[in-house]
Amino acid sequence: MRQTLRSIRVPSFVVALCLAGAAACADTIVLKNGRRIVALSVREDGDKVTYQTSAGELSLPKSIVDHIEKGGAVPMGSSPAAEAANLDITPPAMTATSGGSEIENGAVHDGAIDRVYIAKLEGVARGGDQRANLSAALGHHAAAQFELSRGDMEHALADERTALTFAPEEPVLLMNVAYLHLRRSEYKQSLDYLERARRVAPDNADVAKLAGWAYYGMNKMNQAVTEWKRAQALRPDREVQAALDKAQRDKQEEESYKENESSHFTLRYSGAAEPALAREVLHTLEAHFSSIESELNFTPPDSIGVVLYTQEAFADITRAPGWVGALNDGRIRVPVQGLTGVTPELSRVLKHELTHSFVGQKTRGHAPTWIQEGLAQWMEGKRSGENADVLGQIYKQGHAASLGRLEGSWMGLPGDEAGYAYAWALANVEYIVEAGGMGDVQRILDHIGGGSSTEAALHDVLHSDYNDLMQSTSDYLRKTYGR
């Protein structure tokens, strides 16, 4: 999860908000094997136990449940989806060269890139001297690192590619271009540069380190494990070990899994799952793919991985809290225990998670959380009617959180604020769609994917800033749902 990709959804704003203001309300299902599942609410329904999770309503056979504990608080922790989608892997460092510090300081100083200085380096390099070429490459590399530090992936990649024109066989430059493609979830392009780097530096541990990430992103666990083991043999590295441990958990769990494929998906599922369910999931995903493709005017270029788990395996692999009902960390991961077919609830979960894949790839992983979650909820069919009054009251009283605050991770939010965040995100996306159609959403995502900040994208497309959008959304809720 290239992007970064959240999958925690609050099915009922009123339930999640617990308007008294503390943590979100929760019940706990204790299974006979000792596992505990924390849910927003639980009810017994015939021979099943039905519970509300972040993915909507799910069920378990009552035969595997020992007892239910009422009350408690929903835990808030770090996001396993974010950790998986953004592996904790840093770009390789440039080996110090004679004059390297002087060039870096000349290329970037006083909080800006000195393009005049870099142009002078390029002028000297035209003479064909190898050292002059390396200096020009280092100047562009320094500019790329500066841009990367500010989240400007587009210009960082352009500078790093320009650096390669001056030093086409410099392994670190090849690896840095590969790294930037990895950050943009462009795994095949990354491997092209890594193969070039490997020809020049066959025993470089960083090449194997990044190649493992590329294969992991392409859902090729065997190759990812092989590359990361090779990297560890060449040079032990804590980042690689953490990634390797996760990949090996996936690989070990999925060794006995069966595999199905369709035009746009590679699906793996436990042998305990019904083959008919797997086929129906693929059929449902393909239908959702066509719908989202049409809505967003975008087709993800690579096959999307999907894994169906038992409840226990889902918890073991994702290390997610019990209330997390599904994840998208580059692969769509869904627990389906007890199901023999695609229920309406599961269909909505699949469409929600698939929307994250589309948005992540369309924006190169740059979409803020409020757009990701707002659009995913809108695509699955949620609307703001049941929450409109309380959202309007919060906004009118001046207590509405700014959209700028909702750009980053929500995992550290208290339960009541998380419930508000999901509802407010949906409301803003709903207003954008109703006011200007999906064409406006498409253009906003295109601007973000092109490197614009979210607020700049809104200004270019809607001619509004965050404050304008929030006011317009509040007015929309009052006019559309007001009593």
N, C-alpha and C positions, 0 to 999 in steps of 0.2 A: 501498500500500500503503500504509488505511488505516490499517489497519491495520493496527501494525505487523506485519508479516507475514513470519517466517523460512521458508525453504524448503530449507535445507541439511540433509540427512539422512545419517546414518552407517549403511550397510546391515549392517555386521558390527562389533559392539562389540569383538570380539577383534582384528580387523584394525586398527580405528581407534585402539584404545587403545595398541597397541604397548607392552605392559606394561613394557618397559624404562624408559619414562617420558619420552622426548623428544618430538619432533614426530611427527605421524602419517606412516606409510609411504606412499610414492607412486611410481607409474610415470608416464612421459610418452610420449604418442603424438605423433609428429611427422608431420604430413600433408605431402603433396607440394607443397601451396601455401605451406608454411612455418609454418602455424599449429601451435601446440603445445597439447595437451590433457592436463592433469594429472589422473590418476585414482588411486584408492586401490589398484587392481590391474588388470592387463591380461592377457588370454590370446587366443591365435589360435584361431579356431574355424571351420575350413573356409575359405570365402571371405569371412569376416567377422572383425573384431577386436572382441572383447567386453570391456567394461571396467566396473568398479564406480565409480559416482559418488555424489554426495549424493542423487540421485534414484533410486538402485537400479542395476540392470544395464542398460546401453545397448550398442548395437553400431554399427559403421561398416563400410562395404564395404572389404575389404582393398586394393582397387584404388586407393584414394585415400590410403593410408598409405605413407609413405616408410620409417620405421623406428620402433622402440620402445626407449626408454631406461628401463632398470630402476633402481629406487632413487630416493632423493631425499626431499624433505619436502613435505608439503601446505602451501601458503601460506595464511596467515590475514590477511584484510584487512577493510576496512569493508564493510558490507552494501549492495549496490546495491538490494536489495529494500526495505530500510529507507529508503534515501535517496529512492526513488521514491514509496513509500507516504506518507512524511512530508516533503513538499516543504519546502525551507528558505525558508519564507515567513512573515514576521512580521505581526501584526495592525497596522492603521493606527493612528497615534498621534493622541490627542485634541489639537486645537489649544488652546494655552493661552488661558484666559479670565480675566477679572477675578475674583479670589478663588478661582481654580481650585486653587492649591496649598493654600490654607487648607482648602478643602472636602475635598480628597484626604487631607490630614493628619488632618482630623477624622473622616473615614469609616473610615480604617484607621490604627491606631497600636498600638504595643506588641505587634506580632505578631498582631493580631486585628482583626476588623471591629466597629466601634462601631454596633450596630443602633439604639441609643437616639438617637445623633446623626443617623443617616439618617432615623429616624422624625420627628425635629424638622424636618428639611428638607422632608419630605413634608407635614407640617402647614402649614408656611408656603406651600408650593406650592398648597394647596387654595384659597388666595385668588385664584388665577388669574393672578398676575403672571408674565410670560414669563421674567423673570430668575430668579424663585424656582423655576419649573419646571425651568429649565436646571440650577440648583444641585442639585435633587433627582435629576435625571438623572445629573449628574456624581458624586453620592454613590454611587448604585448602580453606575455604571460603574467607580468606584474599587474597590468591593467585588468586582465581577466580575473585574477584573484581578488582584486579590489571590488570588481563588479559582483563577483560571487558572494563576497562578504555582505553585500547589500541586497542580496536576493535577486539581482538582475541577471537571470540565467541566460537570456537571449544574447545580450551584449558580451557576457563572459565567454559564451561559446564562440561568438564571432571573433573575439580577440584571440582565443586559444587556437582556433583554426588558422588565423593569420600567422600566429607564431609558428605553426607547423610549416607554412610555406617557406620560412627562412631556415628551419631546421627539421626537415621531414623525417629524419631517422632518430630524433631525440626521444628516447623511451618515455620520459616523464611527460613531455608534451602530448604524446600519443595517449598516454594513460589519463591525462587530465581532460582531453576531449572525450575519451570514453566515460570518465566519471561524470561529466556534465550530461552526457546522453543518459546515463543511469539515473541521474537526478530527475530527468525529464521522462522517465519510464520508456525510453527508446532503446530497448535491450539489444535488438539485432544490430542497430547502428553502432552501439557500444562495442559489440563483439568484433566488428570489422576493424576497429582501431586497436583492440586488444590483440588480435591476431597479428597485426603489423608490429606491435610492440614486442610480442613474443618472438617473432623472427629476429629482431634486433637484440633482445635480452631474454633468452630462453629460460634462464634460472632466476628471473626477477620475481620475488614473492608478491609484490604489489600487482603484477599482471594476473597471477592466479587469484589473488584476493578479489579483484574487480570482476574477473571472469565468473567467479562463483556467484557474485551478486547478479550478473547478467542472466546466468542460467536459472537462478532462483526466481528472478522476475518473469522468466519465460515458462515457469512451472516445470522445469526439468531438474527434479530433485537429485537424481543420480549424478548428473554432471556437476551440479552445484556442490554436492558433498565431495566429489573427487577433487574439484579445484580448491576448495577450502582446506582439505587435508594436505594437498600439495603445498599450499601457502604456509600452513603450519609447520610442515617438514622443512621448508626453506628458511622460515623465520617465525618463531612463535609470536602470536599477536592476540591480545585480549579481544579486540573487535572481531577478528576472524573466528575465535573460539566461540563467542556468543552467537554469531551467525551460524556457525557449524552446528552447535547444539540444537538450535531451532530447526535447521534443515534436517538433521538426523531424527528429531522427534517426528517431523512430518513423514520422512522416508520410512521409518520403522512402523509407524501407524498405518501407512498406506501400502505397505508391501503386499498385504493380502487383499487390497481393494481391487474391485473390478473397474473397468474403464469403458465409458461410452463417449462417442464424439458426435458432433453435429456441425453445421456450417460454421458456427461462430464460437462453439464451446467445446472444452475438453472436461468431461465430468468423471470424477472418481468417487466411488461409494463403497462403504463397508459391505462385505459379503452378507452381513446380517440384514441389510436393507433389501427391500423388494425390488427385483429388476424392473418390474412394471413401474414402480415409483420413479426410478432413475430415468426411464424413458419419458415419463410424463413431465418430470422436471425439465428435461431438455426441450421437450415440445413447448412447455410454458415459457421457458427462457427465450426461445427463438421468437415466439409471438411477441414477448415484451421487447426483444431486441428490435424488431421491425417497427414497433410503436415508438420507442424512444429515438431510434434512428431518424424517423420521420419528423418527430417533434423538434429534435436538436439539429437536424440537417448535418449529421456527422456519423461516420462509420469508424469505429475503433479498428485499427489496422491488424491487430494481432488477436489470435484465439484467446478467449477468456477462460481461465481455470475456475472450476467449481468443485467443491468437495462436500459430500453429504456425510454427516457423522452421527453416531449415537450421542446421547447427552454426555456420557462420561468421556468419550474420546474428544468431543468438542472442548470440554473443560480442560482436559489434559494437554491438548495441542495448543490451544489459544491462550491458556492461562488467564482466561477472562473471568470476571466476577460472575456469580451465578445468574444475575439478572440480565446479562447480555444475551440476546436471542440470536444474533447473527453478526458476522464480521465481514468486511471487505478490506483485505490487506494486500490487494493485488489479485488475490483469489477470493471468490465468494464462498464463504464457509458457513454452512447451515446445519444445525442439529435437526434430525427428522425422526427421532425415535418414536415409535408408536403409530407412525403414519403409513398408510398403504396407498395413498393417492395424494394429489395436490389439492389441498383445501383452499378456500378463498383467502384464509389468513396466510398460508404459505406462499400463495401466488403474490400477495401484496409484499411480503418480505423479499421475495426474489426480485420483484420489480424495483423496490427501494434500493437493494444492494447493487443491482445492475446499473441503476442510474448513477451511482457513485463511480462505477467503472467508466461510463461514458464521460461524465464531467471531469474526472481525473485525467483522462487521456486528452480530452478536448482542450483543457486549460494547462496541460503539462504539469499537473499537480499543484497549480497555484490558486485554485478556487478557495475562498475562505469558507470556514465551517458553516456560516449562516446560509450561504448560497447552496453548498453541498446538501445540507440537511433540509433546507426549505424546499429545494427542487425535488429531492428524493421523496419527500412526503407528498408533494403536489402530484408527482408522477404516479404514485401508488394509489391516488384517489382521495387523499385527505383534504379537507377544506376547513376553514376557520370558524364555521358557524358556532360550535359549542363553546369556543373560547373568546369570541369577539367581545362580549360585554366586559369580561374581566381584563382583557388586553386594553380595551378602551379606557377603563378606569385607571389602570396603571399608568398609561400614557398621559391621561388628563391630569393626574396627580403629580406628574413630573418625575416618576420613579422608573421610567423606561430606560433600560440599558442601551447605550449607543450601539449601532451596528459595528462601529470600529472595535468595540470591546468584544463583539461576538465573532470577530474574524479568526481568532486563534483557537487553541484547544479549549473544549468545554469540560474536560474530564476533572478539573479541579473545582468546578462550581459546586456549591451546596445543592442539595436536591431540588429546593424550590426554584432556585435560579436556573437550573438545568431545564426544568419543566417550562419555565417562561421562555427560555432560549429557543426551544424547539417550536413552541407555539408562535413566537414572534417571527422566527425565520420563515415559517410557512406563510404567515400573514403577508410579509413583505414580498415574497416570491409570488404569492397569489395575486397581490395588487399589480405587480409588474406584468403578469400574464394577462390579467383582465383589462388592464389599461392599454397595453400596446401589443399584445399577442406574443406568441413564442418567438417571433422574429426579434423582439427586443432582448429576450433571454439569450438567443443565439449570438447576437452581436456583443452583448456584455461578456459572455464566455470567450468569444473570439478575441476581444480586447485584452482580457485577463491572460489568455494563452499567449498573446503577443508581447507580454511583459508589462502591461499597464497595471497600476494598482487598482483595487476594486472600486474605490471612490472615483478615480479618474475615469474608469470604464463607465460608471454610472453617469458621470458628467458628460462624456462623449455621446452616450446613447440616449439617456433620458433628460439630459440637461438639468440634472438634479444632483445635489450632494446628499450625504447621509441624513442630515436634518430634514431636508425637503422630502426625501423618500419616507422617513418615519411619519412625518405629518400627513403626507398623502395616504399612507397605509392606514393611519388612524381614521382619517376621513372616510376612506373606502369601507372600513369595518362598520363604522356608524351608519353609513348610508345603505350598505348591503344587508347587514344583519341586525341593525337597531330595531328595537321594539317600540 
